[in-house]
Amino acid sequence: MSAAALRRSLLAPAAIAVGALLLAGCSGSAPASGGAADDSAETHEVAHARGTASVPVAPERVVTLEPLELDTAVALGVTPVGTAVASNVADVPAYLEVSGVEPVGTVPEPDLEAIAALEPDLILGTESRHSALYDQLDAIAPTVFIENHADAWRDNAAVIGEALGQPDAVASLLDEVDERCATIAETHDVEGETANLIRPRDETTLSLYGPTSFAGSLLQCAGYTIPDQVWEDGLQADISPENIADARADEVFVTTDDVSDASTVPSAITQNDDAFPDVTLVDTSTWVAGVGPKGAHAVLDDIEAFLDARQ
């Protein structure tokens, strides 16, 4: 079966789509250079984690499988038709202020049938999360993968800009973030001060976010220094409540689903007031999951509001 014929079968009713996807995964017939788009559409070549894909210059039906891809697309004025959502939520993050985006499973487990039913002309995914699904996704529509969700978010955003045919626009968005960071750093002069972001995982684990993480990089570009830890992939370090003293810093931010609920601050912190005299709750949906240009501005909004309030 040719790649084009296989793609047409995948865009049939759902039961047919699932069967075709399984066939594609077993036969390995998906093209290595990316699924073929409509022959009449203008395309361009995009280098990505799985090689080179031929994708529409101006895709109109995009499906994203990674938060950064969703955020970056929306920041570029492209509203995806579908997106994989975080495992603990059922919809698109509210901070993006978009509607009409269909959930297509979760980030770790995308729903191939739901993706095929949306008839996308471009799928954006991640090698580190979705490697085993690449051939099946590429049989539905041209597919571009970033290498790893743990890579520097600015680099990943640049790949998405290439895939969406707007590399210069993404560069401008990233410049705006950096310029705003510089303004905050100059205005508030926190050089020499330390900051930690703590994410409560469960009763036994707290995660600290490092300098190359999304929020960590924003704290640093706003002028803070993140205390040294043994960072996993440069991103995070997990500690137990018994070792909460390792999370001390001049400013401590703690993620929560409800910033108005002080009871969401872990007891390991509240029971150590001397070590943590000032703790600020911040929204998990932006500081952790809001990776991308729009999420960056949401995090910088919080940092700036915090610094303004302490003057």
N, C-alpha and C positions, 0 to 999 in steps of 0.2 A: 504494500500500500504506500502511495506517495505521501510526503509530508502534508501537502495541501489537502489531499483527500482525507487523511487522518484528522486534520484540523476541522474539516467540515463535519465529520462524524461526531467530533467532540462537542460541537455546537448544536447538536440535535437535542431532543428531550433528555431529561436527567438520566433515565435508566440507560439510554444508549451512551450518554456521555461517560458514565462510570465504566461501562464495559470497554469503551474505546481507550480510556485512560489506562486500565489494567493491561490491555493489549500493548499500548505504547510502552509501558514500563517493562514488559517482558520481552518485547521484540527488539528494543533499543533502536527503533527506527527514527527517532527524533533527530533532526539535523543538528550537528554540533555547533553550527554558526548561528543558531537561533531560528525559531519558527518563521515561516514565510508569511508576510503580511499580504494584503490585497495587492495584486500585481500593479494596479493602477495608482496606488498610493506612493508618494515620495518617501524614500527611506534614507537612513544614514547608518553607518557602521559605528557600533559602540563597543569598545574593549571593556571587558568586565571579568569577574572571577572565574568564569567558565569558558573564556575565549573571546570571540567576537560575535555580536548579534546584529542583525539587520532589523532596525526598528523604525516605525513611522517618525518622520521629522516632527510632526505635531500630533501625538497620540490623543485620542478623544475618549477612549474607554480604558482607563488605567486601573489595575488592581495592585494594591500594595500589601506586602506581608510583614513589614517591619515598621515600627513607630516612626523612625527617622524618615522613611520613604513617604509615609503619609504626611508628616509635618512639612517636609520639603516640597512635596507636590502642591499642597495647599498654599504654602508661602509663595509659590510660583504662579498661582492663579489656576491651578489644575485641580479640580475636585474629582478624586477617584470614584469610580462606580462601585468599587468594593474594597474592603480592607480587612485583614486579620486583626483581631482585637486582643488586648492583654487578657490573660487567663482569668483575671479576677474582675473583669468588667464585661458588659454586654453591648457596648456601643462605642461610638467615636468619642474621644475626649472632648469635653465641653469647651476647653480653651481654644480649640481650633475654629469654633463658630461656623461649622459647615453642616449641611443636612443632605439627606439623600444618598449617603454612602452606606452600602449594604455590608453588614458583617459577613465574612466568609471564613468562619472558624476562628481559631486562636493563633497567635504568633507561633507557638511551637507546633500546632497541629492545624494547618490550613485545610479547608474543606474543598477538595478538588471539584466535586460536583457543583457546589455553589459558584466556584470561580468560573467553570465552563459555561454555566447557565447565563452569566453576565456578558458573554461574548466579548471579552476584552481584546484590545489591540496591542497591549503591552502589560507584562507582569513584572513587578519588581520584588525580588526576594533576597535572601542572604545565604551564602554558601555555608556558613557555620551552623545555621539552623535548618536549612531546607535542601541540603545537598542531595539527599535521597529522592527528592521529588522533582529534580530539575528536568529530567526527560519528559515526565508527564506534564509539567507546567509548560515546557517549551512546545509540546504538541498542541496545547490549547492556543497559545499566542507567543510571539517573540518575548523571551524572558531575559532579564538582566539581573545578575546577582552582585551585590557588594560582597567583599571577601568575608568580613567578620563584623558582627554588631559591636564587638569590643574595640574595634579600631577607632582612631580619632574621628569624632563625629563630623568635623569639617571636611575631612578627606572623603568620607562616605557621602556627604551631601553633594560634593563635587561630581561624584559618579552619577548620582541621581540627576543632577543638572544636565549631564551629557545625555543620559537616556531620554530625558524629556525635551531635548533639543534647546535647552536654555542655559548653557554653561556660563555665559557672561552674567546672566541674571542671578544665578546662584553665587557667583563671585561677589557681586554687589551686595547681596543679602548678608554674606559672611563679613564683608567689610563693614557693614552697618553695625553688626554685633560687636566687632572689635573696636570700632570707633566709640560706641556707647560704653563699652568696658573702660576704655581709656578716659572717657569723661568722668565716669563714676570714680575711678581711681584718683584722678587729679582733684576732683571736688572734695572727696572725703579723706584722702590721704591715710589709708590704712596700712601703708607699708610697715612691715615689721610685726603686724598683728597676725595671729593664726586663726584658722577657722576649720571646723569639722562638720561634715554632713553625716548624720547617723540615720540609718533606716532600720527600724525594728522588724525583724523577720518573723520571729516567734518567741516563745518564752526562753529559749536557750541561745538565740543568735541575734547579734546586732551587726549590721554591715556599715563600715566606713567607706566613703568614696574618695578615690585618689585623684591626683592631678590630671590624669588623662581621661578620667570619666567625664561625662557631659557636665553635670553640675559642678564637679570639682574644677574643671577647666574654667568655668565661668567665675567661680570664687577667686581663682588665681588671677584671671585677667582683670578682675575688679580690684586687685591689689593685695588680697590676702595670701598668706602662705599656709599650705596644708602640712601639718606635722608629719614627720616620717613614719611610715609603717612598712610592713612587708606586704606589698601590693600584689595581688593575683592579676596577672596581665596588665599591671599598672592601673587597674580599675578600682578594685575594692579589697578590703581586708575584713574578715569576719572575726568577731570577738564574742566571748561569752559575757553574761552580765557580771560575773565575778571579776572580770578584767576591765570593767567600765572605765577605770582610771586611765586606760590607754587612749581613751577618746577625748581627753581634756584638751581644751583650746580656749583662746580668748573669746571666740564666738562659737556657739554650738547651735546648729540647725538640726531639727528632727522631723523626718517625714511622717505624714499622717494623711488619712482620707478626709479628715475634718479638722481644719486649723483652729476652729473655735472650741474644740473639745480638749481641755487641758489634761483630762484623764488618759489621753492617748500617749502622753510622755511616759516612757518605760519606768517602772518602779526602781530599776537599777540607777536611774538618773535622779529621780525625785528623792530617793533615800540617801543621796550623796550631795546635798545642797552646797557643801563647802567646795567641792570640786566643780560643781555646775551651778553657779549662782544665777546665770542668765541663759535660758534656753528658749529658742524661737521655733515654733511649729511652722512647717512649710508643706505645700501640697505635693503629695506623691505623684499625682498625674502630670505635673510639670517638671518637678525637680528630678524625678527618676525616669518617668515614661515619656516626658514631653521633648524627646530628643529632636532637634532641628532648629531652624531659624526662628520660627514662631515661639517654640518652647523656650528658646534662649532668652527672648525678650520678656517672656513671662517670669522667668527666674530672675533676670536683671531687674524687673519691676519690684520683686520682693526684696532683693538686696538693697536697691536704692531706697525703698520705703523704710527698711530697717535702719539704714544709715541716716536718713533724714530725721527719723524719730529720735535717734540718740543724740542729736546735736543740741 
